[in-house]
Amino acid sequence: MKALFTNAMLGLVALSCHQSSDVPMTEWQEQGIASYAEIQHGLPTYEGVTGVYKRKNEANLTVSLAEPSVVSVADQEYGWGYFQFPNIYRALDGRLVASWNMGADAAESYGKGLNSFAVSSDEGKTWEEVEGEMPLGGGLVLKDGTSIKNHTPVALKVSELDLPKPVDSNKEAYGRSFAYYRMSELPDTLRGVYIARLSPGNSRWNVEHNVLNDPEALRYTDGNLFPVVWWGDMRIEADGSVATVTYPSFYEVSGKVPAAGVSFYRSKDGGKSWDIVSKIPYQPDLKLDSNGGKRLSLGFTEPAFEILKDSTYLCVMRTTDGLGNSPMYLSSSDDRGRTWTKPQVFTSSGVLPKLLQLDNGVLVLASGRPGMQLRFSTDGKGHKWTDPFEMLPFEGQKEQVSCGYPDLLPLGPNRFLVIYSDFSHKNEKGEIRKAIKVREVTVEQVE
C-alpha cells in the first residue's frame, strides 16, 4: 500500500508538469455501477483538476484534466444539429484542426460540407477560425503514406430513382421511416462505398466509388431521401490490411429486417475493395436493458473499434435511440474479427463512443449523453472501466447539455485531447450559447 501511494504521488508530480501550480489536487474513490436502469452521475471534473483514482482503496490511476479550451462560441441560438458533432485531427503542416456541424441532423445535410472549423498552432491551447479550405490531414494513414477516410455523398431523392420493390419497411423512435432494399438490386450509384483518398504529394482529397463485397447487405431510404451511409472507425492490422466496424448494418431474416447490428469488413488493397468478414447482430440483454426489445430499426449503432496491444479487437456500441437513455454494449474478438463475443452491457447510457489506446497501455473511452464522460481501462482488454469522469454537469437539467458526440486525438504516450460540445456555455454578455471545447488529459497507471 505504501509503495502504491508513493508511485501515485510520483505520477502526480509528473502529471502536474502539464498543469498550473494552482490546479487543485484530489482523490477519487471508485463507486461502481449501482443500477443499469438509472443514470448515475460520475466524478465531477468540470474544471482543471489532478488527482488519484482509487479502486478498493488502492491507487489505480493518476489523472489530470486541463481547463477546457474554448474553440468557438455560437453567435446566436441554434437548433439541434448546429454547433455539434465535432471532430479533431492533426493537419499535414502540424497544426490541429477542429471542425463541427452547421446543418440539420438529417439525411438532407449529408455530403454538403455544412461545417465550420478552427485551427490551433499550440497543441490545442488556443484556437482561431480562418477563411478558406480546411487544412489537409486526418483520415487513416496507410503504410505507403496514403490517407483514406469514409465519404458520405449527397443523399438522392427517392422520386428520381428507379428502385426495386423494398424488402421491408418500418419506423423508429425518432419518427423517421425506413424502407430497405437489397444492395445487389440497386442502381450502381447506390451500391458499394465511397472513400476519400489523399495520396502523398497531392493537394486535395479524391473521392472514389469502391467495391463492397457483401451479397446480403441492404440499403435503406430515409423518408424521401436515399443516403449511402457507411460509417465507422478504420484501423490498420498487423499485415497492413485495413479493418473497420461499420453501421448502419441491415440484413434480411425470413423476409423481415430486424433491428440493425454492426458489420466487420476488411480491405487488402488500401480501401479499393472491402470484404464482409463477420457481423455482430443486435442481441439485447433484456434483463439489464429495459428498452432492448422495443428497438425496431436502430439496434447497435455508432460502433467504436480499436485493436488492442495484445491483438484483441474491441468494439463498443451505442443503443440510445429516443426511447430513453439506454446502455452501451461491448464485444471483442481474438481471431481478427472472424467471431465476436456476445455483446455485454457495461454502462447505463452513452452515444458515439470513441476508443483510444495510449502507448502507455491505458485504454480511453469517450462518450456522452447525458453530459460528456471519459472512462479508462487498465486491464488490457477493456473489460473493467473506471467510473465516468464527468466533464459537464447534467443533474437537474431538463434539456441536453451537449450533443454527446466526442472525438479523441493522441498527443503523446500518456496524453490526449478530447473535443466536445457544451450547450450551456455563457458568452461575454452572459448569454447561453453552444460552444465547442477541447481539453487536454494526461493519465498514467499506478504500478
C-alpha positions as a Python dict, from the first residue, in 0.01 Angstrom:
ca = {
    (1, 'M'): (0, 0, 0),
    (2, 'K'): (283, 240, 85),
    (3, 'A'): (453, 163, -246),
    (4, 'L'): (128, 226, -435),
    (5, 'F'): (83, 560, -261),
    (6, 'T'): (442, 660, -338),
    (7, 'N'): (402, 569, -704),
    (8, 'A'): (78, 763, -718),
    (9, 'M'): (245, 1073, -579),
    (10, 'L'): (532, 1039, -829),
    (11, 'G'): (271, 1015, -1102),
    (12, 'L'): (104, 1330, -973),
    (13, 'V'): (433, 1517, -988),
    (14, 'A'): (477, 1414, -1350),
    (15, 'L'): (118, 1499, -1437),
    (16, 'S'): (129, 1837, -1269),
    (17, 'C'): (400, 1941, -1513),
    (18, 'H'): (118, 1990, -1763),
    (19, 'Q'): (-93, 2193, -1520),
    (20, 'S'): (-55, 2527, -1344),
    (21, 'S'): (51, 2521, -980),
    (22, 'D'): (-291, 2638, -857),
    (23, 'V'): (-484, 2341, -1000),
    (24, 'P'): (-649, 2160, -707),
    (25, 'M'): (-538, 1808, -616),
    (26, 'T'): (-799, 1550, -536),
    (27, 'E'): (-869, 1182, -477),
    (28, 'W'): (-1144, 973, -636),
    (29, 'Q'): (-1280, 654, -482),
    (30, 'E'): (-1445, 415, -727),
    (31, 'Q'): (-1818, 370, -667),
    (32, 'G'): (-1909, 129, -947),
    (33, 'I'): (-2248, 98, -1118),
    (34, 'A'): (-2541, 67, -877),
    (35, 'S'): (-2803, 1, -1147),
    (36, 'Y'): (-2804, -4, -1527),
    (37, 'A'): (-3166, 111, -1519),
    (38, 'E'): (-3080, 458, -1387),
    (39, 'I'): (-2832, 723, -1492),
    (40, 'Q'): (-2565, 761, -1227),
    (41, 'H'): (-2367, 1083, -1214),
    (42, 'G'): (-1995, 1014, -1211),
    (43, 'L'): (-1691, 1208, -1089),
    (44, 'P'): (-1732, 1586, -1134),
    (45, 'T'): (-1431, 1720, -1325),
    (46, 'Y'): (-1573, 2033, -1485),
    (47, 'E'): (-1260, 2244, -1430),
    (48, 'G'): (-887, 2174, -1429),
    (49, 'V'): (-805, 1901, -1177),
    (50, 'T'): (-533, 1649, -1096),
    (51, 'G'): (-578, 1351, -871),
    (52, 'V'): (-551, 981, -792),
    (53, 'Y'): (-822, 732, -888),
    (54, 'K'): (-858, 453, -632),
    (55, 'R'): (-1016, 111, -670),
    (56, 'K'): (-1087, -75, -345),
    (57, 'N'): (-879, 190, -166),
    (58, 'E'): (-571, 122, -380),
    (59, 'A'): (-437, 375, -628),
    (60, 'N'): (-509, 269, -985),
    (61, 'L'): (-451, 578, -1198),
    (62, 'T'): (-320, 931, -1180),
    (63, 'V'): (-532, 1159, -1397),
    (64, 'S'): (-502, 1525, -1489),
    (65, 'L'): (-766, 1717, -1682),
    (66, 'A'): (-671, 2065, -1801),
    (67, 'E'): (-907, 2361, -1801),
    (68, 'P'): (-1139, 2345, -2103),
    (69, 'S'): (-1014, 2542, -2402),
    (70, 'V'): (-1287, 2719, -2600),
    (71, 'V'): (-1260, 2654, -2974),
    (72, 'S'): (-1564, 2853, -3085),
    (73, 'V'): (-1885, 3001, -2944),
    (74, 'A'): (-2209, 3034, -3142),
    (75, 'D'): (-2305, 3391, -3230),
    (76, 'Q'): (-2677, 3315, -3189),
    (77, 'E'): (-2914, 3046, -3066),
    (78, 'Y'): (-2913, 2738, -3288),
    (79, 'G'): (-3139, 2434, -3309),
    (80, 'W'): (-3040, 2070, -3297),
    (81, 'G'): (-2760, 1972, -3534),
    (82, 'Y'): (-2586, 2310, -3544),
    (83, 'F'): (-2264, 2367, -3348),
    (84, 'Q'): (-2249, 1994, -3277),
    (85, 'F'): (-2074, 1666, -3373),
    (86, 'P'): (-1713, 1795, -3350),
    (87, 'N'): (-1403, 1627, -3490),
    (88, 'I'): (-1034, 1690, -3440),
    (89, 'Y'): (-724, 1592, -3640),
    (90, 'R'): (-363, 1690, -3699),
    (91, 'A'): (-302, 1857, -4034),
    (92, 'L'): (-5, 1772, -4254),
    (93, 'D'): (153, 2105, -4157),
    (94, 'G'): (143, 2011, -3786),
    (95, 'R'): (-146, 2232, -3680),
    (96, 'L'): (-452, 2092, -3509),
    (97, 'V'): (-788, 2128, -3684),
    (98, 'A'): (-1127, 2119, -3509),
    (99, 'S'): (-1447, 2106, -3712),
    (100, 'W'): (-1816, 2093, -3624),
    (101, 'N'): (-2151, 2055, -3795),
    (102, 'M'): (-2350, 2358, -3911),
    (103, 'G'): (-2655, 2189, -4061),
    (104, 'A'): (-2963, 1991, -3966),
    (105, 'D'): (-2905, 1645, -3818),
    (106, 'A'): (-3081, 1476, -4110),
    (107, 'A'): (-3014, 1297, -4438),
    (108, 'E'): (-3078, 1623, -4624),
    (109, 'S'): (-2745, 1754, -4488),
    (110, 'Y'): (-2530, 1455, -4587),
    (111, 'G'): (-2238, 1528, -4816),
    (112, 'K'): (-2298, 1903, -4838),
    (113, 'G'): (-1998, 2016, -4632),
    (114, 'L'): (-2210, 2207, -4382),
    (115, 'N'): (-1945, 2269, -4119),
    (116, 'S'): (-1711, 2526, -3969),
    (117, 'F'): (-1355, 2482, -3846),
    (118, 'A'): (-1076, 2638, -3642),
    (119, 'V'): (-702, 2573, -3619),
    (120, 'S'): (-453, 2566, -3334),
    (121, 'S'): (-76, 2616, -3355),
    (122, 'D'): (-10, 2548, -2985),
    (123, 'E'): (-140, 2193, -2940),
    (124, 'G'): (-497, 2295, -2865),
    (125, 'K'): (-446, 2567, -2606),
    (126, 'T'): (-581, 2846, -2828),
    (127, 'W'): (-789, 2837, -3147),
    (128, 'E'): (-854, 3062, -3444),
    (129, 'E'): (-1127, 3040, -3707),
    (130, 'V'): (-978, 3106, -4050),
    (131, 'E'): (-1107, 3152, -4404),
    (132, 'G'): (-1063, 2909, -4690),
    (133, 'E'): (-1047, 2530, -4710),
    (134, 'M'): (-974, 2305, -4417),
    (135, 'P'): (-601, 2218, -4389),
    (136, 'L'): (-507, 1881, -4537),
    (137, 'G'): (-483, 1592, -4295),
    (138, 'G'): (-686, 1345, -4097),
    (139, 'G'): (-810, 1005, -4203),
    (140, 'L'): (-625, 676, -4163),
    (141, 'V'): (-263, 683, -4278),
    (142, 'L'): (-164, 366, -4463),
    (143, 'K'): (186, 219, -4467),
    (144, 'D'): (265, 385, -4802),
    (145, 'G'): (174, 729, -4667),
    (146, 'T'): (-167, 742, -4835),
    (147, 'S'): (-460, 856, -4618),
    (148, 'I'): (-817, 729, -4656),
    (149, 'K'): (-1146, 812, -4486),
    (150, 'N'): (-1515, 742, -4533),
    (151, 'H'): (-1704, 979, -4759),
    (152, 'T'): (-2080, 1031, -4744),
    (153, 'P'): (-2224, 1158, -5074),
    (154, 'V'): (-2530, 1379, -5104),
    (155, 'A'): (-2847, 1176, -5045),
    (156, 'L'): (-3058, 1125, -5359),
    (157, 'K'): (-3431, 1194, -5395),
    (158, 'V'): (-3635, 874, -5395),
    (159, 'S'): (-3873, 1025, -5650),
    (160, 'E'): (-3590, 1049, -5904),
    (161, 'L'): (-3472, 688, -5867),
    (162, 'D'): (-3581, 367, -6036),
    (163, 'L'): (-3599, 137, -5735),
    (164, 'P'): (-3698, -228, -5698),
    (165, 'K'): (-3961, -345, -5453),
    (166, 'P'): (-3842, -296, -5093),
    (167, 'V'): (-3773, -597, -4874),
    (168, 'D'): (-3936, -440, -4570),
    (169, 'S'): (-4017, -104, -4409),
    (170, 'N'): (-4068, 36, -4060),
    (171, 'K'): (-4046, 343, -3840),
    (172, 'E'): (-3815, 413, -3549),
    (173, 'A'): (-3834, 608, -3226),
    (174, 'Y'): (-3718, 943, -3368),
    (175, 'G'): (-4008, 943, -3615),
    (176, 'R'): (-3808, 856, -3925),
    (177, 'S'): (-3941, 600, -4173),
    (178, 'F'): (-3718, 343, -4344),
    (179, 'A'): (-3763, 118, -4649),
    (180, 'Y'): (-3499, -150, -4712),
    (181, 'Y'): (-3358, -272, -5045),
    (182, 'R'): (-3112, -543, -5144),
    (183, 'M'): (-2791, -361, -5240),
    (184, 'S'): (-2734, -608, -5526),
    (185, 'E'): (-3059, -492, -5691),
    (186, 'L'): (-2993, -119, -5668),
    (187, 'P'): (-2855, 122, -5931),
    (188, 'D'): (-2476, 145, -5933),
    (189, 'T'): (-2464, 482, -5755),
    (190, 'L'): (-2635, 323, -5452),
    (191, 'R'): (-2401, 25, -5431),
    (192, 'G'): (-2052, -7, -5289),
    (193, 'V'): (-1882, 251, -5069),
    (194, 'Y'): (-1742, 597, -5119),
    (195, 'I'): (-1387, 653, -4994),
    (196, 'A'): (-1185, 976, -4995),
    (197, 'R'): (-815, 928, -5066),
    (198, 'L'): (-521, 1166, -5014),
    (199, 'S'): (-207, 1039, -5187),
    (200, 'P'): (138, 1169, -5089),
    (201, 'G'): (213, 1496, -5269),
    (202, 'N'): (-150, 1563, -5364),
    (203, 'S'): (-316, 1889, -5265),
    (204, 'R'): (-671, 1759, -5224),
    (205, 'W'): (-879, 1456, -5133),
    (206, 'N'): (-1011, 1249, -5424),
    (207, 'V'): (-1340, 1062, -5384),
    (208, 'E'): (-1358, 704, -5510),
    (209, 'H'): (-1664, 481, -5560),
    (210, 'N'): (-1528, 146, -5443),
    (211, 'V'): (-1639, -215, -5418),
    (212, 'L'): (-1827, -364, -5121),
    (213, 'N'): (-1839, -742, -5136),
    (214, 'D'): (-2136, -820, -4913),
    (215, 'P'): (-2408, -1011, -5102),
    (216, 'E'): (-2657, -994, -4814),
    (217, 'A'): (-2627, -621, -4742),
    (218, 'L'): (-2931, -394, -4751),
    (219, 'R'): (-2951, -21, -4813),
    (220, 'Y'): (-3235, 200, -4695),
    (221, 'T'): (-3436, 510, -4773),
    (222, 'D'): (-3474, 770, -4501),
    (223, 'G'): (-3808, 939, -4563),
    (224, 'N'): (-3799, 1075, -4917),
    (225, 'L'): (-3420, 1052, -4950),
    (226, 'F'): (-3182, 765, -5028),
    (227, 'P'): (-2849, 808, -4846),
    (228, 'V'): (-2541, 592, -4899),
    (229, 'V'): (-2412, 565, -4545),
    (230, 'W'): (-2115, 355, -4434),
    (231, 'W'): (-1973, 495, -4111),
    (232, 'G'): (-1719, 352, -3869),
    (233, 'D'): (-1363, 353, -3736),
    (234, 'M'): (-1083, 219, -3957),
    (235, 'R'): (-772, 52, -3815),
    (236, 'I'): (-455, -91, -3974),
    (237, 'E'): (-391, -456, -3899),
    (238, 'A'): (-53, -618, -3843),
    (239, 'D'): (-27, -733, -4207),
    (240, 'G'): (-117, -388, -4343),
    (241, 'S'): (-481, -468, -4421),
    (242, 'V'): (-746, -216, -4319),
    (243, 'A'): (-1025, -331, -4084),
    (244, 'T'): (-1343, -146, -4000),
    (245, 'V'): (-1662, -195, -3800),
    (246, 'T'): (-1947, -7, -3967),
    (247, 'Y'): (-2308, 95, -3924),
    (248, 'P'): (-2593, 102, -4008),
    (249, 'S'): (-2590, -269, -4088),
    (250, 'F'): (-2920, -412, -4207),
    (251, 'Y'): (-2986, -768, -4324),
    (252, 'E'): (-3292, -969, -4420),
    (253, 'V'): (-3404, -1254, -4194),
    (254, 'S'): (-3702, -1461, -4312),
    (255, 'G'): (-3837, -1176, -4522),
    (256, 'K'): (-3810, -918, -4243),
    (257, 'V'): (-3539, -672, -4143),
    (258, 'P'): (-3454, -687, -3771),
    (259, 'A'): (-3302, -400, -3577),
    (260, 'A'): (-2956, -312, -3704),
    (261, 'G'): (-2635, -465, -3578),
    (262, 'V'): (-2285, -375, -3697),
    (263, 'S'): (-2064, -536, -3963),
    (264, 'F'): (-1690, -605, -3977),
    (265, 'Y'): (-1510, -560, -4310),
    (266, 'R'): (-1153, -593, -4433),
    (267, 'S'): (-968, -436, -4726),
    (268, 'K'): (-642, -586, -4853),
    (269, 'D'): (-590, -324, -5124),
    (270, 'G'): (-587, 2, -4931),
    (271, 'G'): (-962, 64, -4935),
    (272, 'K'): (-1034, -3, -5304),
    (273, 'S'): (-1244, -308, -5219),
    (274, 'W'): (-1397, -434, -4895),
    (275, 'D'): (-1499, -788, -4798),
    (276, 'I'): (-1752, -881, -4532),
    (277, 'V'): (-1585, -1085, -4257),
    (278, 'S'): (-1846, -1105, -3983),
    (279, 'K'): (-2145, -939, -3820),
    (280, 'I'): (-2239, -851, -3464),
    (281, 'P'): (-2618, -886, -3481),
    (282, 'Y'): (-2838, -697, -3241),
    (283, 'Q'): (-2862, -911, -2925),
    (284, 'P'): (-3010, -706, -2639),
    (285, 'D'): (-2974, -810, -2277),
    (286, 'L'): (-3337, -789, -2173),
    (287, 'K'): (-3251, -815, -1802),
    (288, 'L'): (-3021, -513, -1798),
    (289, 'D'): (-3158, -318, -2095),
    (290, 'S'): (-3524, -232, -2034),
    (291, 'N'): (-3569, -95, -2386),
    (292, 'G'): (-3387, -381, -2553),
    (293, 'G'): (-3697, -542, -2704),
    (294, 'K'): (-3851, -216, -2826),
    (295, 'R'): (-3597, -119, -3093),
    (296, 'L'): (-3742, -178, -3440),
    (297, 'S'): (-3472, -38, -3667),
    (298, 'L'): (-3170, 100, -3480),
    (299, 'G'): (-3029, -171, -3253),
    (300, 'F'): (-2648, -150, -3226),
    (301, 'T'): (-2517, 169, -3386),
    (302, 'E'): (-2216, 405, -3373),
    (303, 'P'): (-1954, 138, -3302),
    (304, 'A'): (-1613, 238, -3169),
    (305, 'F'): (-1339, -1, -3282),
    (306, 'E'): (-984, -44, -3159),
    (307, 'I'): (-712, -307, -3200),
    (308, 'L'): (-552, -351, -2858),
    (309, 'K'): (-187, -416, -2783),
    (310, 'D'): (-246, -790, -2732),
    (311, 'S'): (-420, -807, -3074),
    (312, 'T'): (-771, -823, -2922),
    (313, 'Y'): (-1029, -646, -3138),
    (314, 'L'): (-1265, -441, -2921),
    (315, 'C'): (-1599, -294, -3029),
    (316, 'V'): (-1820, -63, -2819),
    (317, 'M'): (-2173, 10, -2947),
    (318, 'R'): (-2450, 260, -2877),
    (319, 'T'): (-2818, 174, -2829),
    (320, 'T'): (-2969, 508, -2718),
    (321, 'D'): (-3248, 577, -2966),
    (322, 'G'): (-3517, 811, -2835),
    (323, 'L'): (-3668, 552, -2601),
    (324, 'G'): (-3469, 685, -2307),
    (325, 'N'): (-3105, 662, -2204),
    (326, 'S'): (-3010, 308, -2296),
    (327, 'P'): (-2678, 129, -2238),
    (328, 'M'): (-2365, 83, -2438),
    (329, 'Y'): (-2254, -272, -2512),
    (330, 'L'): (-1907, -416, -2577),
    (331, 'S'): (-1791, -717, -2774),
    (332, 'S'): (-1442, -848, -2853),
    (333, 'S'): (-1268, -1083, -3095),
    (334, 'D'): (-947, -1281, -3053),
    (335, 'D'): (-939, -1412, -3412),
    (336, 'R'): (-910, -1088, -3613),
    (337, 'G'): (-1282, -1030, -3629),
    (338, 'R'): (-1398, -1368, -3757),
    (339, 'T'): (-1603, -1426, -3442),
    (340, 'W'): (-1716, -1193, -3163),
    (341, 'T'): (-1820, -1246, -2804),
    (342, 'K'): (-2184, -1196, -2712),
    (343, 'P'): (-2230, -820, -2653),
    (344, 'Q'): (-2235, -721, -2286),
    (345, 'V'): (-2397, -420, -2120),
    (346, 'F'): (-2137, -215, -1934),
    (347, 'T'): (-2282, 135, -1897),
    (348, 'S'): (-2629, 276, -1835),
    (349, 'S'): (-2613, 522, -2127),
    (350, 'G'): (-2393, 668, -2398),
    (351, 'V'): (-2378, 777, -2763),
    (352, 'L'): (-2098, 781, -3024),
    (353, 'P'): (-1832, 605, -2811),
    (354, 'K'): (-1472, 673, -2911),
    (355, 'L'): (-1183, 443, -2819),
    (356, 'L'): (-812, 527, -2799),
    (357, 'Q'): (-534, 307, -2663),
    (358, 'L'): (-242, 518, -2546),
    (359, 'D'): (116, 399, -2582),
    (360, 'N'): (137, 360, -2204),
    (361, 'G'): (-133, 91, -2220),
    (362, 'V'): (-425, 292, -2081),
    (363, 'L'): (-741, 250, -2288),
    (364, 'V'): (-958, 563, -2316),
    (365, 'L'): (-1333, 568, -2382),
    (366, 'A'): (-1517, 893, -2450),
    (367, 'S'): (-1894, 913, -2488),
    (368, 'G'): (-2181, 1141, -2395),
    (369, 'R'): (-2547, 1195, -2331),
    (370, 'P'): (-2631, 1290, -2078),
    (371, 'G'): (-2331, 1520, -2039),
    (372, 'M'): (-1986, 1415, -2158),
    (373, 'Q'): (-1785, 1134, -1998),
    (374, 'L'): (-1436, 987, -2004),
    (375, 'R'): (-1361, 636, -1877),
    (376, 'F'): (-1032, 447, -1852),
    (377, 'S'): (-939, 79, -1856),
    (378, 'T'): (-607, -74, -1747),
    (379, 'D'): (-680, -446, -1781),
    (380, 'G'): (-556, -461, -2142),
    (381, 'K'): (-892, -595, -2261),
    (382, 'G'): (-1144, -317, -2198),
    (383, 'H'): (-1348, -537, -1966),
    (384, 'K'): (-1315, -326, -1649),
    (385, 'W'): (-1368, 51, -1661),
    (386, 'T'): (-1338, 337, -1417),
    (387, 'D'): (-1633, 542, -1305),
    (388, 'P'): (-1709, 813, -1561),
    (389, 'F'): (-1520, 1141, -1531),
    (390, 'E'): (-1795, 1396, -1592),
    (391, 'M'): (-1685, 1700, -1792),
    (392, 'L'): (-2024, 1874, -1796),
    (393, 'P'): (-2286, 1896, -1518),
    (394, 'F'): (-2621, 1750, -1620),
    (395, 'E'): (-2805, 1674, -1296),
    (396, 'G'): (-3133, 1866, -1275),
    (397, 'Q'): (-3112, 1982, -1636),
    (398, 'K'): (-3431, 1949, -1842),
    (399, 'E'): (-3253, 1992, -2176),
    (400, 'Q'): (-2944, 1827, -2322),
    (401, 'V'): (-2621, 1995, -2208),
    (402, 'S'): (-2424, 1853, -2504),
    (403, 'C'): (-2486, 1660, -2825),
    (404, 'G'): (-2274, 1392, -2656),
    (405, 'Y'): (-2053, 1330, -2961),
    (406, 'P'): (-1680, 1348, -2874),
    (407, 'D'): (-1359, 1288, -3065),
    (408, 'L'): (-1010, 1195, -2940),
    (409, 'L'): (-661, 1285, -3058),
    (410, 'P'): (-340, 1143, -2903),
    (411, 'L'): (-63, 1390, -2816),
    (412, 'G'): (189, 1150, -2662),
    (413, 'P'): (226, 819, -2476),
    (414, 'N'): (13, 940, -2184),
    (415, 'R'): (-171, 1247, -2319),
    (416, 'F'): (-463, 1317, -2549),
    (417, 'L'): (-718, 1581, -2642),
    (418, 'V'): (-1095, 1534, -2621),
    (419, 'I'): (-1328, 1762, -2817),
    (420, 'Y'): (-1699, 1803, -2737),
    (421, 'S'): (-1992, 2045, -2748),
    (422, 'D'): (-2120, 2243, -2449),
    (423, 'F'): (-2475, 2375, -2481),
    (424, 'S'): (-2462, 2571, -2152),
    (425, 'H'): (-2163, 2796, -2223),
    (426, 'K'): (-2200, 3162, -2130),
    (427, 'N'): (-2053, 3417, -2369),
    (428, 'E'): (-1903, 3752, -2268),
    (429, 'K'): (-2253, 3902, -2238),
    (430, 'G'): (-2370, 3623, -2010),
    (431, 'E'): (-2589, 3469, -2281),
    (432, 'I'): (-2622, 3090, -2306),
    (433, 'R'): (-2475, 2978, -2636),
    (434, 'K'): (-2349, 2650, -2778),
    (435, 'A'): (-1972, 2614, -2775),
    (436, 'I'): (-1709, 2369, -2896),
    (437, 'K'): (-1443, 2290, -2637),
    (438, 'V'): (-1120, 2091, -2608),
    (439, 'R'): (-947, 1951, -2301),
    (440, 'E'): (-602, 1801, -2263),
    (441, 'V'): (-597, 1489, -2045),
    (442, 'T'): (-297, 1309, -1901),
    (443, 'V'): (-333, 963, -1749),
    (444, 'E'): (-85, 712, -1602),
    (445, 'Q'): (-122, 369, -1444),
    (446, 'V'): (-3, 328, -1085),
    (447, 'E'): (219, 22, -1078),
}
